[in-house]
Amino acid sequence: MLSLKNYFVNLNIFESSTDSTVTDEEKEHQRRLNIISTRIFFIVLIIVLFGLAIIMKSRSRNTLITVENPSEDQFINLPSDAHCPCSRISLTYGEFISIQTQFHQICSSDFISDRWIKTINFGSNTTYFSAFDFRTEGSAIFQSLESFCRLSKDYAIQSIDSFNKDLFISQEVLKESVFQSQANATIHQFQLSSPIGFSTQLELIRKMIAGNRFLSALQTNYMQYYATPYINVVQITVHNQILMDPEYSSFCSCRIHIDCNMPSMIFNEFRPSIEYMPPYDKILMKIPGMVHGCLPVNTILLSTLECFYNQTCLNSLLSSLSTNEPFTAMSQFEQSRYELNSTMQTIIDNLMIEEWVIDISYKKYYKQCAPLLCTYFKNEKYDWRFVLIQLIGLLGCLTTLCSFIIENIVKFIRRRPSQNIESISLTTKIKRLLKNNLIELNMFKANGSNQHQINYQRIATRLYLLVLLIPLIVISFYLLLNEDLQQKIISQPSEFQYKELEKIYSSNLYCPCSTVSMSYSTLIMIEPYFHQVCSSDLISDAWINYIKGDDVMNDYFSVFDYQNSGVFHFQLLSLLCQHAQQTVNISIKTFLQTQFLSSQVTSQNQFEAKINSSINDWKSQTIDQFLETIKIFQAVSHGNQLVSELSHYYIPYIHSNDTKVNPEVVEYLNCSCALSSCLISIGVYGSDVYYLELPQLFIKIPNFFLGCSQIEGLMKSTLECFYNLSCMIEFDQYFYSPLGSSFNFSNLNENLNPPNETMESIINRLMIDSWTSNISFSSYYNTCSPSSCTYQYISRNDLFFVITAILGICGGLSLGLKLLTLIILRFIEKTINNNSFNGFITMIKNLFICNTEQRIINRLHFIFLLLILYFIFLFSAFKPKLVTVQIIKPSLSKYKDLLKDHSYSLQCSCSQISIQYETFLNIEPHFHDLCSSQFISDEWIHYIYGEGHLSRRFSFDDYRYSAPGQFLSLSSLCKLSQEKLLSENLLIEEIEIILNRLQLTASKSFINLFNLIREIIGSNMIMSAWITDWEYALQSEYFYYLPVHVVPVSYGECNCGLSFKCTQSSGGMMSGCYPLESILQTKLYCFYDQNCIDLNGNFTRLNMSTLAKSQYNLNSTIELLLNNLMIEKYKSNLSYENYFNRCSPLSCSYSYIKTHDVTQTIISLISLYGGLVLITRCLAIIVVQIYKHKKNRIKPEALQ
């Protein structure tokens, strides 16, 4: 202990003077000063090092952490601001979400089975019961119910298939909570919107049937009776059906109201005479929950199934139907979302779905997303390892600075007073100072040096300082100007702060939303402005009652007369306005319930672009669905030649010598509705004319037409007369009961809309003139409510650490250069002494000779220093660093080069937020040859129609009888089918997905709507003018008001009263209940056979050679073609160059992990060198002293 104490007491790190002229007293004084300086040096050095350590430890830094191929468990534990780009950006929902449905028990019950439908069907006796009797419409009611079950399943399957193929765009992996929120919001919207399309289409079809006044063969909406207006001619006349509810003593006209109803009953009545009221005095049974409506479909929609949950009620019904067939009631106790007394309308409006079975798999999503790399910044205090490294780097410089400063300060304080004070001028002092510090400065003094050697030492000093300053200045500038990626977090940013940050850091700003999904209703406001006609007097009850006049007197007017047919236009217009407003209101309500998904704040421009795009898509879909329903309905009704109340294009009559009722197709102005569309002006006509001739026209309403169907005439009409009050008043005087001076209806305002605009133009925009929408970014931001915003930016290094780095480098460079300079001086000295080669050999030998303690220390010092520097190099050289590079306005070729090298992290922001597909994508469907053949031409249809009178030339089961209707339907189907319609690899992949989805959804949605229209028409038993579904029963005698009875037509063993899809083969073609059903079941082989299609050879068959390239064969039916929209294949042409030009990226940026930085590594080694020299020197001395101590220790055995 004493020796250790003496060591520290006499410790002296400063050199004493070796000048021989210095006295012993001065040497002792110098030694004491050096000892004091040493003690102060260590105290100051420890304090400075400790202070710097505290400062460094208190500062924080952002450290880039990278995780390669993270597992799901690893990802879950990452911080919320971690960036994990997906290797697959676009996924389909079907890859990670499974949706299944469970339907109402009625859809698996006996009550939609053939056995039940046949049990309650009375065949040819059906229309001999009262038109208000359940037995008349019972079979049709449950046929429609079976159709609804089937169609609901088809619509649900289509919706699920479409949903499964929808793209889920995810550039980065979402946290499970965010993913679940987005998935649940999307599914909720899907569940909400899926049934709405079905219910709105169903409602429009019902209104179209009512508005076009189509007749049911069951005579539930209009009754038919015989009239004898001419000698030897019996004509069938139609009269409005009136429903009365005795409980409320209310009357309802099926001509006026679509949902007229009364309780459903069974009457003790058969073969009644013409009936204007239900026979309430002959009630056998009143069926609980069931109602009787104008049409079977209306009936089932307005009814409940209460009786069919009750076995007693069901048995009573079966007893009243005189059947022994056993049926079991549905269970009242089965869990259901519906009440027992829920109407079928309520159930069908929900696609008859009881429950959605949904499985959302985050594991599947994560597996498909498959991130290759995750990066995040970790903000933390500097660790002690970093502080220690920095202190080591500063040790060399601090040692030099502290020793120099302290030695001179101590010398100054402890200087001895001079005996002879010499008066020296300031100029002389400066000269001496410059001489001593510049001219005579020698940092390489050596004992015994001669003047020549001193000169070399002074030159070496100047070179040393020059070489030290140049790299030090260069490295200092490098450190000061060097930039690195930094991250900053702003807590609770306001909207203003966000917008300011977004302006500067738009590409690197990340503000996670606290609320991921938000309803559109909180963000936008949408208001439609309908055409003025929808709020005018023209659709009011008062106007319609005025136009309708007296039903009895109207029978004396021509069907083309304004007093007779004018009301039908306005009633249909009223129905269209109502439906348009209902559709838009429901659609807006549903759309506003859509969830806007936003895991992070979207910029205002992008937010508004997304919302506007969604609004435009929603408008387009709503209008397209409305128009598509009307167009398909028109095609189906025209092809099937459905019977209307007006019967103006065909007249069923019987001559005295006829054996059946013949529908006489009437030609007006050389136009026949059996062949094409026809228009006749509505106006004031004469009434005393032959029934097959056009009456005399006295005055017509400008551009106001009656067509082959009510909707066709309305769409081609204008309302120009009704913009002119004088025109309206002029026609009032021709009414049977004119208003005259009491006429108080208002005309339309021509300043709001052009009077000559057709109704088709108005209907094509869903009766809407304009839309207004207001998008609130503030509401979005407040709902999103980000708790923080993180942004990354390029910043220069921390000034404090730049200074410490420069000091460390200065220390390392000074020691390194000093050592190098000493070696060079030694080499020069030996060269001068002509001993350079021998000296070099001796130096090499001495490297391996350790014959003195000092040499051993030197060797160990060198080895320790080399090893530590080597390990530091390995650690520093491969430390990962995120580097971000930005390219302004890259060209396409430059972008492709970047994509090859940096596809994983490359991001390019488009200057155009929204790009239409048509600017870079062209899709051309190739249709089957049939749709471009002569068999859909007017010439062909006229050819097979011949001279007309088809009912007299062919039997109803001969395909030639309904062939014009079949080919009209085929022509319409072809036309309808034709109307229905990132990186480059990623874009192509997404386009292929979109094309596949387009093909699926376009055909499925078309077919589902097409089938819905077919089913509603067929279930309502709407009569065809071809009399191919129901035919008139012959009577032994005919008299005025004799009720008409119709019986279903049979095709083979199939009865049109049980299925409207009955067909049978006829001459290679098909004949059936409706022309449309016949053509759908027709196979293609007839079109390729000349003898089958036209034996006369006036029209040639299809080219057989085209079958080789077709996906269809000779046995394929037209329905199979229609299921694919008559399309053979799609041809798409994608121009990525056009896409890139439209995108026109303002900038592209990519990031990469730089694993080795030579410059930074060299700087680190230089800064650490100075401190490591001192530390390794001390370490070498300690090792040698320990070894020496153990070697010199006395062993007891040796002393014995």
VENHU-V286497 format. One record per backbone hydrogen bond with DSSP energy under -0.5 kcal/mol. NH is the residue of the N-H (numbers start at 1). CO is the residue of the C=O. If there is no record, write none. Layout:
NH&CO  NH&CO
This chain:
5&1  6&2  7&3  8&4  9&5  10&6  11&8  22&19  27&23  28&24  29&25  30&26  31&27  32&28  33&29  34&30  35&31  36&32  37&33  38&34  39&35  40&36  41&37  42&38  43&39  44&40  45&41  46&42  47&43  48&44  49&45  50&46  51&47  52&48  53&49  54&50  55&51  56&52  57&53  58&54  59&55  59&56  61&380  63&61  63&378  64&62  65&63  65&376  67&374  69&372  70&67  75&71  76&72  77&73  78&75  82&79  83&375  84&82  86&171  87&369  88&369  91&89  91&168  93&166  94&164  95&92  96&93  97&93  98&359  100&357  102&355  104&352  107&104  108&105  109&106  112&109  113&110  116&110  117&113  118&114  119&115  120&116  121&118  125&122  126&123  127&1046  128&125  129&125  129&126  130&269  133&130  134&265  136&133  137&133  138&134  139&120  141&137  142&138  143&139  144&140  145&141  146&142  147&143  148&144  149&145  150&146  151&147  152&148  153&149  154&150  155&151  156&152  157&153  158&154  159&155  160&156  161&157  162&158  163&159  164&160  165&161  166&162  166&163  168&91  169&167  170&89  170&168  173&84  179&175  180&176  181&177  182&178  183&179  184&180  185&181  186&182  187&183  188&184  189&185  190&186  191&187  192&188  193&189  194&190  195&191  197&193  198&194  199&195  200&196  201&197  202&198  203&199  204&200  205&201  206&202  207&203  208&204  209&205  210&206  211&207  212&208  213&210  214&209  215&643  217&1021  219&216  223&239  225&237  226&1042  227&235  230&233  233&230  234&654  235&227  235&233  236&652  237&225  237&235  239&223  241&221  243&252  245&250  246&244  248&245  249&245  250&245  252&243  254&241  254&252  256&253  257&253  260&257  262&292  264&290  265&132  266&285  268&282  269&267  271&128  272&128  274&1041  280&278  282&279  283&280  284&266  285&266  287&264  287&285  288&286  290&287  292&262  293&291  294&260  299&295  300&296  301&297  302&298  303&299  304&289  305&340  305&342  307&288  308&305  309&306  310&307  311&309  314&310  315&311  316&312  317&313  318&314  319&315  320&316  321&317  322&319  323&318  330&308  342&339  344&300  344&303  345&301  347&343  348&344  349&345  350&347  351&348  352&347  353&350  354&102  355&102  357&100  357&355  358&356  359&98  361&96  361&359  362&360  365&361  366&362  367&363  368&364  369&365  370&366  372&85  374&67  375&83  376&65  378&63  379&377  380&61  380&378  382&56  382&59  387&383  388&384  389&385  390&386  391&387  392&388  393&389  394&390  395&391  396&392  397&393  398&394  399&395  400&396  401&397  402&398  403&399  404&400  405&401  406&402  407&403  408&404  409&405  410&406  411&407  412&408  413&409  414&410  415&412  421&419  422&420  424&422  429&425  430&426  431&427  432&428  433&429  434&430  435&431  436&432  437&433  438&434  439&434  440&435  449&446  454&450  455&451  456&452  457&453  458&454  459&455  460&456  461&457  462&458  463&459  464&460  465&461  466&462  467&463  468&464  469&465  470&466  471&467  472&468  473&469  474&470  475&471  476&472  477&473  478&474  479&475  480&476  481&477  482&478  484&795  486&793  488&791  490&789  491&489  492&787  493&490  498&494  499&495  500&496  501&497  502&498  503&499  504&500  505&501  506&502  508&505  509&505  510&790  513&599  514&784  515&784  516&514  518&596  520&594  521&592  522&519  523&520  524&520  525&774  527&772  529&770  530&528  531&767  534&531  535&532  536&533  539&536  540&537  544&540  545&541  546&542  547&543  548&544  549&545  551&549  554&550  555&551  555&552  556&553  557&554  561&558  562&683  564&561  565&561  566&561  566&562  568&565  569&565  570&566  571&567  572&568  573&569  574&570  575&571  576&572  577&573  578&574  579&575  580&576  581&577  582&578  583&579  584&580  585&581  586&582  587&583  588&584  589&585  590&586  591&587  592&588  593&589  593&590  594&591  596&518  596&594  597&595  598&516  598&596  601&511  607&603  608&604  609&605  610&606  611&607  612&608  613&609  614&610  615&611  616&612  617&613  618&614  619&615  620&616  621&617  622&618  623&619  624&620  625&621  626&622  627&623  628&624  629&625  630&626  631&627  632&628  633&629  634&630  635&631  636&632  637&633  638&634  639&635  640&636  641&637  641&638  642&637  643&1023  645&213  651&664  653&662  654&234  656&232  658&655  662&653  663&661  664&651  664&662  665&663  666&649  666&664  668&666  668&671  671&668  673&666  675&672  676&672  680&706  682&704  683&560  684&699  685&683  686&696  689&687  693&690  698&684  698&696  699&684  701&682  704&701  705&713  706&680  707&709  708&678  713&709  714&710  715&711  716&712  717&713  717&714  718&703  719&755  719&757  722&719  723&720  724&721  725&723  728&724  729&725  730&726  731&727  732&728  733&729  733&730  734&731  735&732  738&735  742&739  743&740  744&742  748&722  750&748  752&749  753&749  757&754  759&717  760&715  762&758  763&759  764&760  765&762  766&763  767&762  768&765  769&529  770&529  772&527  774&525  776&523  776&774  777&775  780&776  781&777  782&778  783&779  784&780  785&781  787&512  789&490  790&510  791&488  792&508  793&486  795&484  795&793  797&479  797&482  802&798  803&799  804&800  805&801  806&802  807&803  808&804  809&805  810&806  811&807  812&808  813&809  814&810  815&811  816&812  817&813  818&814  819&815  820&816  821&817  822&818  823&819  824&820  825&821  826&822  827&823  828&824  829&825  830&826  831&827  832&828  833&829  834&831  835&830  839&835  840&836  841&837  842&838  843&839  844&840  845&841  846&842  847&843  847&844  848&844  848&845  849&846  850&848  856&852  857&853  858&854  859&855  860&856  861&857  862&858  863&859  864&860  865&861  866&862  867&863  868&864  869&865  870&866  871&867  872&868  873&869  874&870  875&871  876&872  877&873  878&874  879&876  880&878  881&1154  883&1152  885&1150  887&1148  889&1146  895&891  896&892  897&893  898&894  899&895  900&896  901&897  902&898  903&899  905&902  906&902  907&1149  909&1147  910&908  911&1143  912&1143  913&911  919&916  920&917  921&917  922&1133  924&922  924&1131  925&923  926&1129  927&925  928&1126  931&928  932&929  933&930  936&933  937&934  941&937  942&938  943&939  944&940  945&941  946&942  948&945  952&949  953&949  954&950  958&955  959&957  961&958  962&958  963&959  966&962  967&963  968&964  969&965  970&966  971&967  972&968  973&969  974&970  975&971  976&972  977&973  978&974  979&975  980&976  987&983  988&984  989&985  990&986  991&987  992&988  993&989  994&990  995&991  996&992  997&993  998&994  999&995  1000&996  1001&997  1002&998  1003&999  1004&1000  1005&1001  1006&1002  1007&1003  1008&1004  1009&1005  1010&1006  1011&1007  1012&1008  1013&1009  1014&1010  1015&1011  1016&1012  1017&1013  1018&1014  1019&1015  1020&1016  1021&1018  1022&1017  1023&215  1025&641  1027&1024  1031&1047  1033&1045  1041&226  1042&226  1042&1039  1044&224  1047&1031  1049&1029  1051&1054  1052&1050  1054&1051  1056&1049  1058&1055  1059&1055  1062&1059  1064&1071  1066&1069  1069&1066  1071&1064  1073&1062  1078&1074  1079&1075  1080&1076  1081&1077  1082&1078  1082&1079  1084&1116  1085&1114  1086&1083  1087&1084  1088&1084  1088&1085  1089&1086  1090&1088  1093&1086  1093&1089  1094&1090  1097&1094  1102&1087  1106&1103  1107&1104  1108&1105  1109&1106  1110&1107  1116&1113  1118&1082  1119&1080  1121&1117  1122&1118  1123&1119  1124&1120  1124&1121  1125&1122  1126&1121  1127&1124  1128&926  1129&926  1131&924  1133&922  1134&1132  1135&920  1135&1133  1136&1134  1139&1135  1140&1136  1141&1137  1142&1138  1143&1139  1144&1140  1146&909  1147&909  1148&887  1149&907  1150&885  1152&883  1154&881  1154&1152  1155&1153  1157&877  1161&1157  1162&1158  1163&1159  1164&1160  1165&1161  1166&1162  1167&1163  1168&1164  1169&1165  1170&1166  1171&1167  1172&1168  1173&1169  1174&1170  1175&1171  1176&1172  1177&1173  1178&1174  1179&1175  1180&1176  1181&1177  1182&1178  1183&1179  1184&1180  1185&1181  1186&1182  1187&1183  1188&1184  1189&1185  1190&1186  1191&1187  1192&1188  1193&1190  1198&1195  1199&1195  1199&1196  1200&1196  1200&1197
